[in-house]
Amino acid sequence: MNTESRTPIDFYFDFSSPYSYIANEWIDALAARHGRVVRRRAILLGVTFQAAELKSPVSYPIKRDYALRDFARSARFEGLPYLMPSTFPIPTQNAARVFWWLQETQGAEAAAAWTRSAFRAFFTRDIVLSDPAALRALLAESGVDAEAAEAAWSDPVWKDRLKQANEQAIAAGVFGAPFFVIDGEPFWGNDRKLQMERWLGQGPY
């Protein structure tokens, strides 16, 4: 299949989003079935929530219990391990800066590997990504130079790169995660997989 003219699927995510963890486990296979690649974009949900005048569903008492139940149920539905983190949600700017540092210095494959490692660590092992010591240990375990990564997450260059990514997400209409864009068509949520599959296979409907 000729994929030269096929645009990537943009995948916006936050490392503190359970639904993003789940989507990260299926998006590459879905893209590959349709001759696409995935272009990951780490963002901070808090920034997009602020722009959209929204809050996390777990911040509303009436939604919290349902959301926590649905996180686990959605993971089970996909056959994925899931452990509700003891600290949730968490700030994820350091993990996201590491993503952009890897993306732009070592390439998309390295950034994707870090994304997978970080999501699985937080949502199956309760490794708190916002804790610098835990993050350094996870980076080393994942085969990333932890010292260089810590320098990167403290570097204004990568702070600015994440800020730019957040601004680009808002400009693209992103207000939550996971958020996908396929040839200009937006899809919000882990539960959009079947719609995305049809769109990729049959075109606009």
PyMOL commands that set and color helices and strands:
alter all, ss='L'
color gray80, all
select helices_A, chain A and resi 18-33+45-52+57-59+61-77+93-105+108-125+132-141+146-154+156-171+190-202
alter helices_A, ss='H'
color red, helices_A
select strands_A, chain A and resi 9-13+38-42+179-182+185-188
alter strands_A, ss='S'
color yellow, strands_A
deselect
rebuild
show_as cartoon
